[in-house]
Amino acid sequence: MPESKPESTHLEASLDPRFELRYDPHNYRRVIAGKNVIVHCHHYDARVQRTLEGASVIDGKAIVRAAAETVFAEQIAAALREGDDAATKRSVAERLYARLGFGRIDLAELGEGRARASASHFVEGWVAGFGTSDRRVCTFTEGYIQAAAWATRAELVHVHERECMARGDAACVFELDATRTEAIAGNHKRPLEFVAKTGGDYLHSTTVDEAKIIDALVAMPIQGDAEGLIPAFSVYLANIPADFYNLACIRFVEAMTERRREKPARRMLIADGEACAMNTFRGIMNSVEWEALVAPMIHEPRDNIFALVAISNALGWGNWHITDHPGPAAIGFESLNGYEAIGYAEVRGRASEPTCLMLTGVAAGLLELVYGKGTIEERIGSYTAHEGDCIATGQPACQFAVERNA
């Protein structure tokens, strides 16, 4: 007789349909448990965290933690069902964390004021990018646990990480403080009066089958493994709600603006996007999946750009395409519904200047990766990207121009 699975494993499997991916092919959106999610790698996630938390003139950790608790209090609640008992609610919170690729978390002792993580996307990213740390790096998870305590137990808590694998500890251990009185902030959005363009005069490669690439990526099981991690394309991926990135980055720029640091804040987030393109897409281009599916479509260097744009559309970043590409020195992009611009309009309304900082950095990083020479460090900064029109400023689409630096 085959050995029966533990009861907890049966419960986890029964919950999985609640976290199934829904892909909107018209808007290039990935939806899990009611949230648009963006697939990014551990390099980008760690760099954004370092940018926000490394700014000495603001409390970046508070921004990360608050954005996480707001978004996940909503997403965990959306994954719960009427009639779920306490054990099921806890499993939903643990399973959602793992399925999204954040790692393996144990919430069994929330009632005793403790939680524990044995695997962490954020530790992997920090150590890979910056080496072992003398600090605790799981601020995002602190916010997630605060959200879980509220969504599953109706308890308001502050969470503090006491041990962290990034420092060499055996696990990440979190302590809950139940003296909190302030409510978790709601995820308030404005009615969005915007109808995306249905297309434009875009360039396409005659050999790159963009639809085939997108279909293949959407069909891939980009979800956490037994450790709650998503090792793929030589990186660790995660499905992070667009709302989290929007809230965290908007609040970061606003906080830095109050201290007359707006331009450095924007430049740092653009640089994070540039590093994202270089690291994520380098891993993709060196993967067996690329070799099997995409490499046969590549007949000249510029074909790589068309393939990578198709991949980014499949990852939920938005619907963007190439408008002009006269050669390796320059390119133009148009984004019809980038999550940054849409997110800003929903949260703050009309912007005074373009808001798509991640996509601006990615636009430059794509050309640096495909046409640049040398190491990643030597390629970064060899192109400059600029966002002109932006949906957040009231334009019908977002326009990006990239040029090689002299």
C-alpha positions as CSV (number, residue, x, y, z in Angstrom):
1,M,0.0,0.0,0.0
2,P,1.4,3.5,-0.9
3,E,2.1,5.7,2.1
4,S,-0.6,8.3,2.6
5,K,0.3,12.0,2.5
6,P,0.2,14.0,5.7
7,E,-3.1,15.8,6.3
8,S,-1.4,19.2,5.9
9,T,-0.2,18.2,2.4
10,H,-3.8,17.3,1.4
11,L,-5.0,20.6,2.7
12,E,-2.4,22.5,0.8
13,A,-3.3,20.7,-2.4
14,S,-7.0,21.4,-1.9
15,L,-6.2,25.1,-1.6
16,D,-4.2,25.4,-4.8
17,P,-7.1,26.2,-7.1
18,R,-7.5,29.5,-5.1
19,F,-4.1,30.6,-6.4
20,E,-4.4,29.6,-10.0
21,L,-3.1,32.1,-12.6
22,R,-5.5,33.9,-14.8
23,Y,-3.8,35.6,-17.8
24,D,-5.5,38.4,-19.7
25,P,-4.1,38.1,-23.2
26,H,-5.6,41.5,-24.3
27,N,-4.0,43.5,-21.5
28,Y,-1.0,41.2,-20.8
29,R,-1.9,40.9,-17.1
30,R,-1.3,38.0,-14.8
31,V,-3.9,37.7,-11.9
32,I,-3.6,35.5,-8.8
33,A,-6.1,35.7,-6.0
34,G,-7.6,38.9,-7.3
35,K,-4.3,40.8,-7.7
36,N,-2.4,41.7,-10.8
37,V,1.0,40.2,-10.2
38,I,4.3,41.1,-11.8
39,V,7.0,38.5,-12.3
40,H,10.4,39.9,-11.3
41,C,13.6,38.2,-10.2
42,H,15.4,38.2,-6.9
43,H,18.0,40.7,-8.3
44,Y,15.4,43.4,-8.9
45,D,13.5,42.7,-5.7
46,A,16.6,43.0,-3.6
47,R,17.8,46.1,-5.4
48,V,14.5,47.9,-4.9
49,Q,14.5,47.0,-1.3
50,R,18.1,48.3,-0.8
51,T,17.1,51.5,-2.6
52,L,14.2,52.2,-0.3
53,E,15.8,51.0,2.9
54,G,19.2,52.5,2.2
55,A,18.0,56.1,1.9
56,S,19.2,57.5,5.2
57,V,16.9,60.6,5.2
58,I,13.7,58.5,5.3
59,D,12.4,55.4,7.0
60,G,12.4,53.1,4.0
61,K,11.8,50.0,6.0
62,A,8.5,51.4,7.2
63,I,7.5,52.1,3.6
64,V,8.2,48.5,2.5
65,R,6.5,47.0,5.6
66,A,3.4,49.2,5.3
67,A,2.9,48.6,1.6
68,A,3.2,44.8,2.1
69,E,0.7,44.7,4.9
70,T,-1.8,46.8,3.0
71,V,-1.7,44.7,-0.2
72,F,-1.5,41.3,1.4
73,A,-4.2,41.9,3.9
74,E,-6.4,42.4,0.8
75,Q,-5.0,39.5,-1.2
76,I,-5.1,37.0,1.6
77,A,-8.7,38.0,2.4
78,A,-9.6,37.5,-1.3
79,A,-8.3,33.9,-1.1
80,L,-10.3,33.0,2.0
81,R,-13.8,31.5,1.7
82,E,-16.8,31.7,4.0
83,G,-16.7,28.7,6.3
84,D,-12.9,28.4,6.4
85,D,-11.8,27.3,9.9
86,A,-8.7,28.6,11.7
87,A,-6.4,25.9,10.3
88,T,-7.5,26.5,6.7
89,K,-7.1,30.3,7.1
90,R,-3.6,29.9,8.3
91,S,-2.8,27.4,5.5
92,V,-4.2,29.9,2.9
93,A,-1.7,32.6,4.2
94,E,1.2,30.1,4.2
95,R,0.3,28.6,0.8
96,L,-0.2,32.0,-0.9
97,Y,3.2,33.1,0.3
98,A,4.8,30.0,-1.1
99,R,2.9,29.9,-4.4
100,L,3.9,33.4,-5.1
101,G,7.5,32.4,-4.7
102,F,8.4,34.3,-1.5
103,G,9.6,31.2,0.4
104,R,8.4,28.8,3.0
105,I,6.8,30.4,6.1
106,D,5.3,28.7,9.2
107,L,2.5,30.7,10.9
108,A,1.4,27.9,13.3
109,E,2.6,29.9,16.3
110,L,1.0,33.3,15.5
111,G,-1.1,32.9,18.6
112,E,2.1,32.6,20.7
113,G,3.6,35.6,19.1
114,R,6.1,33.9,16.7
115,A,6.5,33.0,13.1
116,R,9.4,31.3,11.2
117,A,10.6,31.1,7.6
118,S,12.9,28.4,6.4
119,A,13.4,29.6,2.8
120,S,13.3,33.2,1.6
121,H,13.2,34.8,-1.9
122,F,14.4,38.0,-0.3
123,V,17.4,36.4,1.5
124,E,18.4,34.7,-1.8
125,G,18.2,38.1,-3.5
126,W,20.2,40.0,-0.9
127,V,22.9,37.4,-0.6
128,A,23.2,37.0,-4.4
129,G,23.5,40.7,-5.0
130,F,25.3,42.0,-1.9
131,G,26.7,39.1,0.0
132,T,25.9,38.1,3.6
133,S,24.6,40.9,5.7
134,D,25.1,42.2,9.2
135,R,21.4,43.3,9.1
136,R,18.1,41.6,8.9
137,V,16.6,41.9,5.5
138,C,13.1,40.4,5.6
139,T,11.1,43.7,5.9
140,F,8.7,42.5,3.2
141,T,7.9,39.4,5.2
142,E,7.3,41.4,8.4
143,G,4.6,43.3,6.5
144,Y,3.2,40.0,5.1
145,I,2.9,38.5,8.6
146,Q,1.2,41.6,9.9
147,A,-1.3,41.2,7.0
148,A,-1.7,37.5,7.7
149,A,-2.4,38.1,11.4
150,W,-5.1,40.5,10.5
151,A,-6.7,38.6,7.7
152,T,-6.7,35.2,9.4
153,R,-7.1,36.2,13.1
154,A,-8.4,39.8,13.1
155,E,-5.3,40.7,15.2
156,L,-3.3,43.9,14.8
157,V,0.3,43.3,15.4
158,H,3.8,44.8,14.8
159,V,6.3,42.2,13.5
160,H,10.0,42.3,14.1
161,E,12.5,39.9,12.6
162,R,14.9,38.7,15.3
163,E,17.0,36.2,13.3
164,C,17.7,36.2,9.6
165,M,19.3,33.7,7.2
166,A,21.0,36.6,5.5
167,R,23.2,37.0,8.6
168,G,23.9,33.3,8.8
169,D,21.1,32.3,11.1
170,A,19.5,28.9,10.6
171,A,16.1,30.4,9.9
172,C,14.3,33.7,9.8
173,V,12.5,34.1,13.1
174,F,9.8,36.8,13.6
175,E,8.4,38.1,16.9
176,L,4.8,39.6,17.1
177,D,4.0,42.6,19.2
178,A,0.2,42.6,20.0
179,T,0.2,46.1,21.5
180,R,-0.6,47.7,18.2
181,T,-3.7,49.9,18.0
182,E,-3.5,51.6,14.6
183,A,-5.5,49.9,11.8
184,I,-3.9,48.6,8.6
185,A,-4.3,51.2,5.9
186,G,-6.7,50.4,3.1
187,N,-5.7,50.0,-0.5
188,H,-7.7,53.0,-1.8
189,K,-7.9,53.6,-5.5
190,R,-9.5,56.3,-7.6
191,P,-11.9,55.6,-10.4
192,L,-9.8,55.3,-13.5
193,E,-11.2,57.0,-16.6
194,F,-8.8,55.5,-19.1
195,V,-9.3,53.4,-22.2
196,A,-6.1,51.8,-23.4
197,K,-5.2,52.1,-27.1
198,T,-5.9,48.9,-29.0
199,G,-2.6,49.0,-31.0
200,G,-0.3,51.1,-33.1
201,D,2.2,51.2,-35.9
202,Y,4.7,48.8,-34.3
203,L,7.7,47.0,-35.7
204,H,8.0,43.2,-35.7
205,S,10.6,40.7,-36.5
206,T,9.8,38.5,-39.5
207,T,11.3,35.5,-37.6
208,V,10.3,36.0,-34.0
209,D,6.9,34.5,-33.2
210,E,5.8,36.8,-30.3
211,A,2.5,35.0,-29.7
212,K,4.2,31.6,-29.5
213,I,6.7,33.0,-26.9
214,I,3.9,34.6,-24.8
215,D,1.8,31.4,-24.9
216,A,4.8,29.3,-23.8
217,L,5.6,31.6,-20.9
218,V,2.0,31.8,-19.7
219,A,1.9,28.0,-19.8
220,M,5.0,27.7,-17.6
221,P,4.2,26.8,-13.9
222,I,5.8,30.0,-12.4
223,Q,4.9,29.1,-8.9
224,G,6.7,28.1,-5.7
225,D,8.3,24.7,-5.3
226,A,8.4,22.7,-2.1
227,E,10.5,25.5,-0.5
228,G,8.2,28.2,-1.8
229,L,10.9,29.4,-4.3
230,I,10.8,29.7,-8.1
231,P,14.2,28.8,-9.6
232,A,14.0,29.5,-13.3
233,F,16.1,31.0,-16.0
234,S,19.1,31.0,-13.7
235,V,17.4,33.3,-11.2
236,Y,14.7,33.1,-8.5
237,L,11.4,34.6,-9.7
238,A,8.5,35.8,-7.7
239,N,4.9,36.9,-8.4
240,I,4.7,40.3,-6.6
241,P,1.4,42.3,-6.7
242,A,1.7,45.4,-8.8
243,D,0.0,47.2,-6.0
244,F,2.9,46.5,-3.7
245,Y,5.5,48.0,-6.1
246,N,3.3,51.0,-6.9
247,L,2.5,51.9,-3.2
248,A,6.1,51.4,-2.1
249,C,7.8,53.3,-5.0
250,I,5.2,56.1,-5.0
251,R,5.6,56.7,-1.3
252,F,9.4,56.4,-1.6
253,V,9.6,59.2,-4.2
254,E,7.2,61.3,-2.3
255,A,9.1,60.9,1.0
256,M,12.4,61.7,-0.8
257,T,10.7,64.7,-2.5
258,E,9.8,66.2,0.9
259,R,13.5,66.1,1.6
260,R,14.5,67.6,-1.7
261,R,15.8,64.3,-3.0
262,E,13.3,63.6,-5.8
263,K,15.8,63.4,-8.6
264,P,18.1,60.9,-6.9
265,A,15.1,58.8,-5.9
266,R,13.9,58.6,-9.4
267,R,17.4,57.9,-10.8
268,M,17.9,55.0,-8.3
269,L,14.6,53.4,-9.3
270,I,15.5,53.7,-12.9
271,A,18.8,52.1,-12.2
272,D,17.1,49.2,-10.4
273,G,15.0,48.6,-13.6
274,E,18.2,48.7,-15.7
275,A,19.8,46.1,-13.5
276,C,16.6,44.1,-13.6
277,A,16.7,43.9,-17.4
278,M,20.4,42.9,-17.4
279,N,20.1,40.2,-14.8
280,T,16.7,38.7,-15.5
281,F,17.0,38.7,-19.3
282,R,20.6,37.5,-19.2
283,G,19.4,34.5,-17.2
284,I,16.6,33.9,-19.7
285,M,18.9,34.2,-22.7
286,N,21.2,31.6,-21.2
287,S,18.5,29.2,-20.2
288,V,17.5,25.8,-21.8
289,E,14.0,27.2,-22.4
290,W,15.5,30.0,-24.5
291,E,17.7,27.6,-26.4
292,A,14.8,25.3,-27.2
293,L,12.1,27.9,-28.0
294,V,13.5,31.3,-28.9
295,A,17.1,30.7,-30.2
296,P,15.8,29.1,-33.5
297,M,13.9,32.4,-34.1
298,I,17.0,34.6,-33.8
299,H,18.6,35.3,-37.1
300,E,20.2,38.7,-36.3
301,P,21.0,40.6,-33.1
302,R,17.9,42.8,-33.3
303,D,15.6,39.8,-33.2
304,N,16.7,39.4,-29.5
305,I,15.0,42.7,-28.7
306,F,11.6,41.6,-30.1
307,A,11.8,38.3,-28.3
308,L,12.6,39.9,-25.0
309,V,9.8,42.4,-25.3
310,A,7.4,39.5,-25.9
311,I,8.7,37.8,-22.8
312,S,8.3,40.9,-20.7
313,N,4.7,41.2,-21.8
314,A,4.1,37.6,-20.7
315,L,5.5,38.5,-17.3
316,G,2.8,41.0,-16.6
317,W,4.7,44.2,-17.0
318,G,2.2,45.6,-19.4
319,N,1.5,45.8,-23.1
320,W,4.5,47.5,-24.8
321,H,6.0,47.3,-28.3
322,I,8.7,48.7,-30.5
323,T,7.9,51.8,-32.5
324,D,11.3,52.6,-34.0
325,H,14.6,50.8,-34.1
326,P,17.0,52.2,-36.8
327,G,20.0,50.3,-35.4
328,P,21.9,49.4,-32.2
329,A,22.3,53.1,-31.2
330,A,18.6,53.8,-30.7
331,I,15.1,52.4,-30.1
332,G,11.6,53.6,-29.3
333,F,8.9,51.9,-27.3
334,E,5.3,52.5,-26.6
335,S,3.5,51.1,-23.5
336,L,-0.3,50.9,-23.6
337,N,-1.0,50.0,-20.0
338,G,2.2,49.8,-17.9
339,Y,1.5,48.9,-14.3
340,E,3.4,51.9,-13.0
341,A,1.5,54.5,-14.9
342,I,-1.9,52.9,-14.3
343,G,-1.0,52.4,-10.6
344,Y,0.0,56.0,-10.1
345,A,-3.3,57.2,-11.7
346,E,-5.3,54.9,-9.5
347,V,-3.5,55.9,-6.3
348,R,-2.7,59.6,-6.8
349,G,-4.5,60.7,-9.9
350,R,-2.8,63.0,-12.5
351,A,1.0,63.1,-12.3
352,S,3.1,66.2,-13.1
353,E,5.8,64.1,-14.8
354,P,6.2,60.5,-16.1
355,T,6.1,57.8,-13.5
356,C,7.3,54.6,-15.3
357,L,10.7,54.4,-13.7
358,M,11.1,50.6,-13.9
359,L,10.2,50.5,-17.6
360,T,12.5,53.4,-18.3
361,G,15.4,51.4,-16.8
362,V,14.4,48.2,-18.5
363,A,14.3,50.0,-21.9
364,A,17.9,51.0,-21.5
365,G,18.9,47.6,-20.1
366,L,17.5,45.7,-23.0
367,L,19.8,47.5,-25.5
368,E,22.8,47.2,-23.1
369,L,22.2,43.5,-22.9
370,V,21.8,42.8,-26.6
371,Y,24.3,45.3,-28.1
372,G,26.6,46.0,-25.2
373,K,30.1,44.5,-24.8
374,G,31.9,43.3,-21.7
375,T,30.5,42.4,-18.3
376,I,27.2,43.6,-16.9
377,E,29.0,46.2,-14.9
378,E,30.8,47.5,-18.0
379,R,27.5,47.7,-20.0
380,I,25.4,49.4,-17.4
381,G,25.1,53.1,-18.2
382,S,26.1,52.8,-21.8
383,Y,22.5,53.8,-22.9
384,T,20.2,56.4,-21.6
385,A,16.4,56.0,-21.7
386,H,13.8,58.8,-21.4
387,E,10.1,58.6,-20.9
388,G,8.3,61.4,-22.7
389,D,4.5,60.9,-22.8
390,C,3.0,59.0,-19.9
391,I,-0.5,57.7,-19.2
392,A,-0.2,59.1,-15.6
393,T,0.2,62.6,-17.0
394,G,-2.9,62.3,-19.1
395,Q,-1.4,61.0,-22.4
396,P,-3.0,58.0,-24.3
397,A,0.2,55.9,-24.0
398,C,3.7,56.0,-22.5
399,Q,6.6,56.7,-24.9
400,F,10.2,55.7,-24.3
401,A,13.3,56.8,-26.3
402,V,16.6,55.1,-25.8
403,E,20.0,56.3,-27.2
404,R,23.5,55.0,-26.9
405,N,25.8,57.3,-24.9
406,A,28.7,58.8,-26.8
